Amino acid sequence: MQGRRVRLFRNGQNQAVRIPREWELLGDEAVMRRDGERLIIEPIAARSLLALLDSWEDDLDDEEAFPEIEDLPPGPVES
């Protein structure tokens, strides 16, 4: 494992670390865990649209979820 010296600093009541640009994580959330004296930071994978749709309940076909909308012809256009 390749290492690099980084700076620790205070951000209010929290201790923070500057992550070098070449090691930046994607997204805006991560999981941090402790393994003995090591801190391990792992990015949280973005959920795909298909995973999101699969997580929704099957009642999206219900008329209450998608009420009938009157399809009116467009009005006149002013020039």
Secondary structure, 3 states (H helix, E strand, C coil): CCCCCCCEEEECCEEEECCCHHHCCCCCCEEEEEECCEEEEEECCCCCHHHHHHHCCHHHHCCCCCCCCCCCCCCCCCC
